[in-house]
Amino acid sequence: MILKALEESDHHQTRAAGILGISERMLRYKMKKYGLKH
């Protein structure tokens, strides 16, 4: 889900967070939690 949002937003974290309906800070937290790198 996070990876799909990042792909749709051309790996732009602010846009990806908007797609997911969460804050950019929460997106970064989840990326770190799940070991995803930008």
Distance bins in CASP14 RR format, pairs under 12 A and 6 or more apart:
PFRMAT RR
TARGET T0000
AUTHOR 0000-0000-0000
RMODE 2
METHOD distances of the structure
MODEL  1
1 7 0 0 0 0 0 1 0 0 0 0 0
1 8 0 0 0 0 0 1 0 0 0 0 0
1 16 0 0 0 0 0 1 0 0 0 0 0
1 19 0 0 0 0 1 0 0 0 0 0 0
1 20 1 0 0 1 0 0 0 0 0 0 0
1 21 0 0 0 0 0 1 0 0 0 0 0
1 22 0 0 0 0 0 1 0 0 0 0 0
1 27 0 0 0 0 0 1 0 0 0 0 0
1 30 0 0 0 0 1 0 0 0 0 0 0
1 31 0 0 0 0 0 1 0 0 0 0 0
1 34 0 0 0 0 0 1 0 0 0 0 0
1 36 0 0 0 0 0 1 0 0 0 0 0
2 8 0 0 0 0 0 1 0 0 0 0 0
2 9 0 0 0 0 0 1 0 0 0 0 0
2 11 0 0 0 0 0 1 0 0 0 0 0
2 13 0 0 0 0 0 1 0 0 0 0 0
2 16 1 0 0 1 0 0 0 0 0 0 0
2 17 0 0 0 0 1 0 0 0 0 0 0
2 18 0 0 0 0 0 1 0 0 0 0 0
2 19 0 0 0 0 1 0 0 0 0 0 0
2 20 1 0 0 1 0 0 0 0 0 0 0
2 21 0 0 0 0 0 1 0 0 0 0 0
2 22 0 0 0 0 1 0 0 0 0 0 0
2 26 0 0 0 0 0 1 0 0 0 0 0
2 27 1 0 0 1 0 0 0 0 0 0 0
2 28 0 0 0 0 0 1 0 0 0 0 0
2 29 0 0 0 0 0 1 0 0 0 0 0
2 30 1 0 0 1 0 0 0 0 0 0 0
2 31 1 0 0 1 0 0 0 0 0 0 0
2 32 0 0 0 0 0 1 0 0 0 0 0
2 33 0 0 0 0 0 1 0 0 0 0 0
2 34 1 0 0 1 0 0 0 0 0 0 0
2 35 0 0 0 0 0 1 0 0 0 0 0
2 36 1 0 0 1 0 0 0 0 0 0 0
2 37 0 0 0 0 0 1 0 0 0 0 0
2 38 0 0 0 0 0 1 0 0 0 0 0
3 9 0 0 0 0 0 1 0 0 0 0 0
3 11 0 0 0 0 1 0 0 0 0 0 0
3 16 0 0 0 0 1 0 0 0 0 0 0
3 19 0 0 0 0 0 1 0 0 0 0 0
3 20 0 0 0 0 0 1 0 0 0 0 0
3 27 0 0 0 0 0 1 0 0 0 0 0
3 30 0 0 0 0 0 1 0 0 0 0 0
3 31 0 0 0 0 1 0 0 0 0 0 0
3 34 0 0 0 0 1 0 0 0 0 0 0
3 35 0 0 0 0 0 1 0 0 0 0 0
3 36 1 0 0 1 0 0 0 0 0 0 0
3 37 0 0 0 0 0 1 0 0 0 0 0
3 38 0 0 0 0 0 1 0 0 0 0 0
4 11 0 0 0 0 0 1 0 0 0 0 0
4 16 0 0 0 0 1 0 0 0 0 0 0
4 19 0 0 0 0 1 0 0 0 0 0 0
4 20 0 0 0 0 1 0 0 0 0 0 0
4 36 0 0 0 0 0 1 0 0 0 0 0
5 11 0 0 0 0 1 0 0 0 0 0 0
5 12 0 0 0 0 1 0 0 0 0 0 0
5 13 0 0 0 0 1 0 0 0 0 0 0
5 14 0 0 0 0 0 1 0 0 0 0 0
5 15 0 0 0 0 1 0 0 0 0 0 0
5 16 1 0 1 0 0 0 0 0 0 0 0
5 17 1 0 0 1 0 0 0 0 0 0 0
5 18 1 0 0 1 0 0 0 0 0 0 0
5 19 1 0 1 0 0 0 0 0 0 0 0
5 20 1 0 1 0 0 0 0 0 0 0 0
5 21 0 0 0 0 1 0 0 0 0 0 0
5 22 0 0 0 0 1 0 0 0 0 0 0
5 24 0 0 0 0 0 1 0 0 0 0 0
5 27 0 0 0 0 1 0 0 0 0 0 0
5 30 0 0 0 0 0 1 0 0 0 0 0
5 31 0 0 0 0 0 1 0 0 0 0 0
5 36 0 0 0 0 0 1 0 0 0 0 0
5 38 0 0 0 0 0 1 0 0 0 0 0
6 12 1 0 0 1 0 0 0 0 0 0 0
6 13 1 0 0 1 0 0 0 0 0 0 0
6 14 0 0 0 0 0 1 0 0 0 0 0
6 15 0 0 0 0 1 0 0 0 0 0 0
6 16 1 0 1 0 0 0 0 0 0 0 0
6 17 0 0 0 0 1 0 0 0 0 0 0
6 18 0 0 0 0 0 1 0 0 0 0 0
6 19 0 0 0 0 1 0 0 0 0 0 0
6 20 0 0 0 0 1 0 0 0 0 0 0
6 27 0 0 0 0 1 0 0 0 0 0 0
6 28 0 0 0 0 0 1 0 0 0 0 0
6 30 0 0 0 0 0 1 0 0 0 0 0
6 31 0 0 0 0 1 0 0 0 0 0 0
6 36 0 0 0 0 1 0 0 0 0 0 0
6 37 0 0 0 0 0 1 0 0 0 0 0
6 38 1 0 0 1 0 0 0 0 0 0 0
7 15 0 0 0 0 0 1 0 0 0 0 0
7 16 0 0 0 0 1 0 0 0 0 0 0
7 19 0 0 0 0 0 1 0 0 0 0 0
7 36 0 0 0 0 0 1 0 0 0 0 0
7 38 0 0 0 0 0 1 0 0 0 0 0
8 15 0 0 0 0 1 0 0 0 0 0 0
8 16 1 0 0 1 0 0 0 0 0 0 0
8 17 0 0 0 0 0 1 0 0 0 0 0
8 18 0 0 0 0 0 1 0 0 0 0 0
8 19 1 0 0 1 0 0 0 0 0 0 0
8 20 0 0 0 0 0 1 0 0 0 0 0
9 15 1 1 0 0 0 0 0 0 0 0 0
9 16 1 0 1 0 0 0 0 0 0 0 0
9 17 0 0 0 0 1 0 0 0 0 0 0
9 18 0 0 0 0 1 0 0 0 0 0 0
9 19 1 0 0 1 0 0 0 0 0 0 0
9 20 0 0 0 0 1 0 0 0 0 0 0
9 24 0 0 0 0 0 1 0 0 0 0 0
9 27 0 0 0 0 0 1 0 0 0 0 0
9 38 0 0 0 0 0 1 0 0 0 0 0
10 16 0 0 0 0 1 0 0 0 0 0 0
10 19 0 0 0 0 0 1 0 0 0 0 0
10 38 0 0 0 0 0 1 0 0 0 0 0
11 27 0 0 0 0 0 1 0 0 0 0 0
11 31 0 0 0 0 0 1 0 0 0 0 0
11 36 0 0 0 0 0 1 0 0 0 0 0
11 37 0 0 0 0 0 1 0 0 0 0 0
11 38 1 0 0 1 0 0 0 0 0 0 0
12 18 0 0 0 0 1 0 0 0 0 0 0
12 19 0 0 0 0 1 0 0 0 0 0 0
12 24 0 0 0 0 1 0 0 0 0 0 0
12 27 0 0 0 0 0 1 0 0 0 0 0
12 38 0 0 0 0 1 0 0 0 0 0 0
13 19 0 0 0 0 0 1 0 0 0 0 0
13 20 0 0 0 0 0 1 0 0 0 0 0
13 22 0 0 0 0 0 1 0 0 0 0 0
13 23 0 0 0 0 0 1 0 0 0 0 0
13 24 1 0 1 0 0 0 0 0 0 0 0
13 25 0 0 0 0 1 0 0 0 0 0 0
13 26 0 0 0 0 0 1 0 0 0 0 0
13 27 1 0 1 0 0 0 0 0 0 0 0
13 28 1 0 0 1 0 0 0 0 0 0 0
13 29 0 0 0 0 0 1 0 0 0 0 0
13 30 0 0 0 0 0 1 0 0 0 0 0
13 31 0 0 0 0 1 0 0 0 0 0 0
13 36 0 0 0 0 0 1 0 0 0 0 0
13 37 0 0 0 0 0 1 0 0 0 0 0
13 38 1 0 0 1 0 0 0 0 0 0 0
14 20 0 0 0 0 0 1 0 0 0 0 0
14 21 0 0 0 0 0 1 0 0 0 0 0
14 22 0 0 0 0 0 1 0 0 0 0 0
14 23 0 0 0 0 1 0 0 0 0 0 0
14 24 1 0 1 0 0 0 0 0 0 0 0
14 25 0 0 0 0 0 1 0 0 0 0 0
14 26 0 0 0 0 0 1 0 0 0 0 0
14 27 0 0 0 0 1 0 0 0 0 0 0
14 28 0 0 0 0 0 1 0 0 0 0 0
14 38 0 0 0 0 0 1 0 0 0 0 0
15 21 0 0 0 0 0 1 0 0 0 0 0
15 24 0 0 0 0 1 0 0 0 0 0 0
15 27 0 0 0 0 0 1 0 0 0 0 0
16 22 0 0 0 0 1 0 0 0 0 0 0
16 23 0 0 0 0 0 1 0 0 0 0 0
16 24 0 0 0 0 1 0 0 0 0 0 0
16 26 0 0 0 0 0 1 0 0 0 0 0
16 27 1 0 0 1 0 0 0 0 0 0 0
16 28 0 0 0 0 0 1 0 0 0 0 0
16 30 0 0 0 0 0 1 0 0 0 0 0
16 31 0 0 0 0 1 0 0 0 0 0 0
16 36 0 0 0 0 0 1 0 0 0 0 0
16 38 0 0 0 0 1 0 0 0 0 0 0
17 23 1 0 0 1 0 0 0 0 0 0 0
17 24 1 0 1 0 0 0 0 0 0 0 0
17 25 0 0 0 0 1 0 0 0 0 0 0
17 26 1 0 0 1 0 0 0 0 0 0 0
17 27 1 0 1 0 0 0 0 0 0 0 0
17 28 0 0 0 0 1 0 0 0 0 0 0
17 29 0 0 0 0 0 1 0 0 0 0 0
17 30 0 0 0 0 1 0 0 0 0 0 0
17 31 0 0 0 0 0 1 0 0 0 0 0
17 38 0 0 0 0 0 1 0 0 0 0 0
18 24 0 0 0 0 1 0 0 0 0 0 0
18 26 0 0 0 0 0 1 0 0 0 0 0
18 27 0 0 0 0 1 0 0 0 0 0 0
19 27 0 0 0 0 1 0 0 0 0 0 0
20 26 0 0 0 0 1 0 0 0 0 0 0
20 27 1 0 0 1 0 0 0 0 0 0 0
20 30 0 0 0 0 1 0 0 0 0 0 0
20 31 0 0 0 0 0 1 0 0 0 0 0
21 27 0 0 0 0 1 0 0 0 0 0 0
21 30 0 0 0 0 0 1 0 0 0 0 0
22 28 0 0 0 0 0 1 0 0 0 0 0
22 29 0 0 0 0 1 0 0 0 0 0 0
22 30 1 0 0 1 0 0 0 0 0 0 0
22 31 0 0 0 0 0 1 0 0 0 0 0
23 29 0 0 0 0 1 0 0 0 0 0 0
23 30 0 0 0 0 0 1 0 0 0 0 0
24 30 0 0 0 0 0 1 0 0 0 0 0
24 31 0 0 0 0 0 1 0 0 0 0 0
24 38 0 0 0 0 0 1 0 0 0 0 0
25 31 0 0 0 0 0 1 0 0 0 0 0
25 32 0 0 0 0 0 1 0 0 0 0 0
26 32 0 0 0 0 0 1 0 0 0 0 0
26 33 0 0 0 0 0 1 0 0 0 0 0
27 33 0 0 0 0 0 1 0 0 0 0 0
27 34 0 0 0 0 0 1 0 0 0 0 0
27 36 0 0 0 0 1 0 0 0 0 0 0
27 38 0 0 0 0 1 0 0 0 0 0 0
28 34 0 0 0 0 0 1 0 0 0 0 0
28 35 0 0 0 0 0 1 0 0 0 0 0
28 36 0 0 0 0 1 0 0 0 0 0 0
28 37 0 0 0 0 0 1 0 0 0 0 0
28 38 0 0 0 0 1 0 0 0 0 0 0
29 35 0 0 0 0 0 1 0 0 0 0 0
29 36 0 0 0 0 0 1 0 0 0 0 0
30 36 1 0 0 1 0 0 0 0 0 0 0
30 38 0 0 0 0 0 1 0 0 0 0 0
31 37 1 0 0 1 0 0 0 0 0 0 0
31 38 1 0 0 1 0 0 0 0 0 0 0
32 38 0 0 0 0 0 1 0 0 0 0 0
END
